[in-house]
Amino acid sequence: MFLYLLDFLSDINQNFMVLEYITLRSILSIITALSISLFLGPFIINKFQINNLSEVIREDGPSSHMNKSGTPTMGGLLILSSLLISTLIWSDLENKYILYLISTTIVFAIIGFIDDYEKLTKNKNGMSAKTKIILQLLAAGIISFIMFKFIESPQEQQFIIPFFKDIVIDLGIFFIPFVMLVIVSTSNAVNLTDGLDGLAIMPIVLVSGALGIFAYLSGNINFSEYLLIPYIKDAGEITIFIGAIVGSGLGFLWFNTYPAQVFMGDVGALSLGAAIGLMAVIVRQEIVLIIMGGIFVIEALSVIIQVLSFKYRKKRVFLMAPFHHHFEQKGWAEPKIVVRFWIISFILILIGLATIKLR
């Protein structure tokens, strides 16, 4: 939105042209989203408390979680508010990738909101798993089809394998189901990780920030050629959206850190997870996403393994799933689990970034 005023401002003073640079707008996006989140946080939390929009605590979960009863949920609305406002202010709203990300985030937020609302008003289990996955697949299918129809270069539909500069697979029409898989699986993996105070939001911030580096490099033809990563024209613009995620995520963490004043809810987890998956698709770094988002992968796999093991062997592999609950059952304090998962996530981010040169 601000870019529309830039021509007018540049006529007044040429120094305003510095705001064309993606790097500066990304920094301003972070600051704007962080400021909005910190400003709106107390107001939104208070409104949620007044209206009794409180988390429904699982009776079969860790006993230590019972004292979380009454904590407001759907804090993802705080993240989304600051994220979208900052993006609308600082990004190029004619950029197709920005439009893809905004649309996907909003649609998955709506799905998450419906699920959260049903938990609070109708059924404490929320929307059925079948209904939720159908809605996610439908939403991901629409955005994948639109992306496929507007592909402008071969690089946009190529599957890249890190560490190997010559292995490139053209997905063709299989681009659509592949993108659906990435978006839906990442969305649900992030949602499963969101079970302890601050556990999900910090890896979201870290992974998003790292993907921002890939986006900036991929959108620059000189950097992409030198580093042997696919050049995706105009992809650098999504660093403004990513900056907004980083800023709003850090602002949310201010209120979500132990002991949490507000929980993210499905409205935040599903939408941010979908956005992360789509960002990886845009910069063609889906394999790197698996590495950097290893915490999300482990959490999702722990649930799958637990369910299959109990179904076919009548035995549990973990004391409780997702994986973070396993450590709670072993007696680990919640802050210890969260911080150690953050450290692991940071190490995985460094490994993922190392793939930039190892090609």
N, C-alpha and C positions, 0 to 999 in steps of 0.2 A: 504493500500500500504506500509506504514511504517513497518508493521508487517513482511513483506517479508524480510526486512533488519535486523530484530531484531536478528536472529540467528547469522548473521555475526558480528553485533555490540557487541553482548554478548560475543563472543569469544575474542574481544578486551578488553572489560571491563564488568564485571558481573553487574555493576550498571545499565546498560541499560535495564536489565530485569524488572525494575520497570515500564517500559512502557507497560508491558503486562496488567497492572491493568486497568480495565474499568474506574475507577474513575479518574485516571490521564489523560487517553486519552480523556475522556469527557471534562475535564477542558481545555486541549490543543485544543480540537475541537472548544470550545467556543471562545477561544482567537484567534485561526487561522481565523475562520469565521468572527469574529468582525473586525480583522485587515484588512482582504481582502476587506470587505464591506466598511470600512472607507477609504481605499486607492483607491478603484475603483470608489466610489461614485461620486466625482466631475468630473472625466473623463467621466463616462457614462451619467451623467446628462447633461454635456456640449454637448456630441454627440447627445443626444436626442433633445436638443434645436436647434442645427445646422440643424438637419434633420426634424425639425418641427413635432416631434412625441409628439403632445400635446393632453391633455385630451379634449374630446368632452363634453361640459357642457350641461346638460339637460335644455331645455327651460322651462319645467314645474316644475323644481326643485326650491328650495329656491332662492330668488333673490340675497342673499348674496354670492351665489356660482359663480355668473357671473364674479367676479374679479379673480377667479381661472383659467379663460380661458388663455391658453398659457402655463400652467404648464405641464412639460413633464410627460408622462405616461409610462406604461410598466416597472416601476421600479422593478417589481417582478424579472426581469432578473438579477438585482443586487443581490437580495436575493438568487436566485437560483445558481448564479455563485459561491458565497462564500460558500453557503451550500454544493454544490456538491464537490467543490475542497477540503474543509475541511473533508468531509466524506470520500472521496477517499484516503486522506492522512492517516487518523487516524483509520479508521474502518477495520474490518476483511471482506474483499470483498468475502470471501467464505461463509459468514453467510447468510442463506436464507432470513432472515428477513430484513437485510440491502439491499439485492437485490430487495425484494418486494417493499421496501420504495423508493429506487432510481428509479425503473421502473415506479411506480405509479406517483411519483412526476413529472417525465419527460413527461409522456403521458398526464397528466392533464395540464401541463404547455404548451404543444403543442396546446391543445384545447383552452386554454385561450389566447395563442398568436394569433391563427387564428382569434378569436373573436375580440381581440384588434386591429389587423391589418385591419380587415374589417371595424371597426369603423373609423379608421384613413384614409382609402383609398377609400372605396366603399360606405358603408352604415353606417351612424352615430349610428344606432341601433345595428350594429354588426350582428353576426350570429343569426339566428332565434332561439327562445327558444326551439322549437321542435328538431331542428338539434343538438343543444348543449346538450340537455338531452339524446338524442339517443347516441351520441358519448361518453358521460360520462358513461352511462349504459353499453355500449359495452366495454369500457376500464375497468370499475369496474368488469364486468362479467368475463373478461379474467383473471384478477389477482385473483379474488375469486376462480375461477375454479382451477387455478394453486396451490393456497394455499391449497385447499381441497385435491388435488391429493397428496400433499406432507406432509399431516398431519402425525405426528409421535407419538402423544400421545392423549388420550381422552380429556385432559384439553384444547387442542388447538381448540376444537369445542364445548366447553361447554358455555352456557349462564349463567353468574353469576349475582345474585341479591345481591347488597350490604346490609349490616345490618343482613343478614340471612345466617349463615354459612352452613346450610344444604340444601338450595334450589339451586339446580344445574340442568339445563336443557340441555340434549344432543341434539344439533341441527341436527346432521346427515347431510343429503343432503340439508336441509334447511339452512345450513351454507352459501351456495353460495348466495341465494337471500338476506339473512340477511346482509352479508358483503357488497353486492352491495348497499343496502339501507343506511348503515352507511356511506360508502365512499361518495356516491353521495349527500346525504342530508347534510353532514358536509361541503363538498366542496361548495355547493350553499349557505349554511347559512353563511359561512365566506365571500363569495363574496357579499352577501347582506349587511353585516356589514361594508364592506369597502366603506364608503361614506363620512367620515370626516377625517381630517388630524390626523393621528396617531391612529384612533379609532380601527382599526382591528388588527394592528400589535402587540400592547401590550398584548391583550388577547391571541393572537396566541403564543407569547413568554411565557406567564404565564401558559397556558394550556399545552403547550409542555413540559415545565419544570416539571410540576406536573406529567405528564405521564412518564417522565424520571425517577422519583422516583419510580413509580409503576413498570416500566420496570426493573430497577436495583433490586428491591426486588423480583419480579416474577422470575427473572433469577437466583436467589440464592436459592438453595433448603432449606437451613437452615432458612433464613428469611421468605420464603414463607410458610413453615410449621408452624413456630411460629405465623405468622400473619394471617394464614388461608386464604391466597390468592393462586390462582392456580400457580403451578410451571410450567413455560414455559421454557424448556431447550434452552439455547443460546439467550433468549430474552433480556438479559442484554446488549447485544452488541448494541442494537438500541439506547442506551443512548448517543452513540457517534454521531449518526445522529441527535438526539434531541438536543444535545449540539450545533451542527452546526446550527440548526434552531434558537436556542436562540441567538447565537452570530451574525448570519447574520441578524436576526430580530432587534436586538438592534442597529446594524450598520445602518440598513435601517431607523430606527426611528430617527436617528441623522439628516437625510435629510427629513424625512416625517412629523416631528413634526410641529405644527402650527407656521407660515404659511408654508405649505409644498413646498419643492423645487422639489419634484417628487411624483407621485402617484404610487401605487402598480400595478394597472391594473388587468385584469382577469388572466393574465399569472402568477401572484403571488398568488392572492386570491384563484383561483380554485385549484392550485397545492398544496398550503400549507394546505388548507382545507381538501383535499383528503388525504394528508399525516397524518394529525391529526386523521382523522377517522380511517385510517389503523393502526396507532399506538395504538389506543384504542382497536381495534380488536385483535391485536397481544397479548396485555397483558390482554385481556378478561375483559375490564372495560368500556363497552359501556354505561352502566347506569351512571357510574361516569362521563363519558364524557358529558352526558346531563346536569349533575349538574355543573361541572366546566366550561363548555362552555355555561352556561345559557344565556350570552349576545348574542351569536350566535343563540340560540334557540328562544329567544324573538324577535330578529330582523326578523327571518324567519317567525315566527308565525304572527307577525304584518302584514306582506305582505299577507299571506294566509287569515287572518281574514278580512283585508281590501278589498281584491278582492272578497271574497265570500259575504261579507256584501253588497258591491255595486252591485254585480250581482243579488242577490236575494231580497235585501231590498231597493236598490237604495239609500242607505245611507252609509256614511263613518264613521267608528268607530274612526279613527285617523285623525288629520288634514292633515297628509301626511305619507306615509309609504315608506321605513322602519321606525322603531320606532324612530331613532335618528332625522329624519326630523320632526317628530311631535313636539319635543322640540324646534327645530329651529323655527318652525312656531309660537310657543308660546313666542318667543323672547329671548330664552336662547342663550348666547354666545357660539360659537363653542368650545373653549377650556374648558368651564365649562361642557358641555355635555361629551366631550371626557374623561376628568379626572374623572368625576363621574362614567362613565361607567367602567373605569379602576378600580376604588375602588370597585365597585360591583363585577367585575370579580375577584378581589383578594379575596374578602370575599367568593365567590363561590368556589374558589380554596381551601381555607382552609376547607370548608365544605366537599369537595370531598376527601381531604386528610384524614379527620377525619374518613372516612369509613374504612380506613386501620385497625383501632383498634376496630371499632364498629361492630363486627361480632360475 
